[in-house]
Amino acid sequence: MTIRTLIVDDEPLARQGLKLRLADYPALTLVGEASSAKEALQSIVALKPDLVFLDIQMPGMSGIELLESLVEKDLDLPLVVFVTAYDDYAVKAFELHALDYLLKPVDGERLKDCLERIGSQLEQRDQARREARMLKALAELAGVSMDEVQQRLSRGEAVTGDYASQLAIRDGSEVSLVAVADIDWVDAAGDYMCIHAKGVTHIMRKTMKELEAMLDPRRFVRIHRSAIVNRERIGQLINLASADYLVRLKSGDELRVGRSYREKVKQLLL
């Protein structure tokens, strides 16, 4: 992760001192400096930094007033860390959602802790942006609103089409999109479905009946009350001595055919 950073301070020596400390952190890229709040406002709009180290007491407009101005303009706000020789403004700084508040001279350990928090915050922000882009793409594909896409995902439903072209599988705060064409087979594990695709097993909370309704029956065949197979992945149908059948996939995996599904499977595959 590269963290684009702007330093704002009216004191050249203070800017230089902070630059020297930040040089120890290769993830930070200094994109600019500003010696006043007015100059900083222009730089934030033009450079769009991820992070701003902002002095509070500056001639003309203070750092607090600069942040208030950014909020009023409804701009995309960078993460802000206030740097000041005084602690009188701490409460106000956090009211404006500043990430941290450092006292001059900046302590090395305190700066390290601050930067660890920044890395975590930016990872969360980037994850949220990725999810938003995915939701937008799905909404455009399905011709519905992003809210509707989120509701379908929360219910574990297909997002697009009569039959799903991809499955949206939620794992905590992350959503993985699995192309239906990549699925080898599906089997049940209690209240969950194990989706086997390209050698990876994804866990999806859904009933077998619900999942079967999402999959195109021209491509997928149910061979057991707890198993669905992609017909294109079937290599052999093996007749056992017990009159039972095994489906051997091209991957080498073998799945037993349920007795109530034998005739249907034979008709489809033989």
Number of C-alpha atoms within 10 A of each C-alpha: 9 11 18 18 24 25 25 27 25 19 13 12 10 18 18 14 12 18 14 10 14 19 12 10 12 10 15 18 17 17 16 16 21 21 17 22 26 14 12 23 17 12 18 22 13 9 15 18 22 21 24 25 23 29 28 24 20 17 11 10 14 17 26 20 14 18 21 13 14 16 13 9 9 8 12 13 17 19 18 23 23 22 26 23 13 12 12 9 14 15 11 11 21 15 8 13 13 20 17 20 23 21 15 14 12 16 11 11 9 12 18 15 11 16 18 10 13 20 15 10 14 18 12 12 12 11 14 14 12 14 16 13 12 16 21 17 14 18 19 14 12 16 13 14 14 18 12 15 23 16 13 15 18 12 11 18 19 21 25 19 11 11 15 19 19 20 24 21 20 17 12 6 8 12 16 14 12 18 13 20 14 16 23 24 23 24 19 19 14 11 10 15 21 19 24 18 17 11 11 11 14 17 17 20 18 17 15 20 10 11 19 17 13 18 21 15 13 9 13 21 21 22 24 18 15 17 20 24 22 22 18 13 19 19 15 15 19 15 11 9 7 6 9 13 21 18 21 17 20 13 12 12 13 16 19 16 24 18 14 11 15 18 13 13 19 13 8 11 12 7
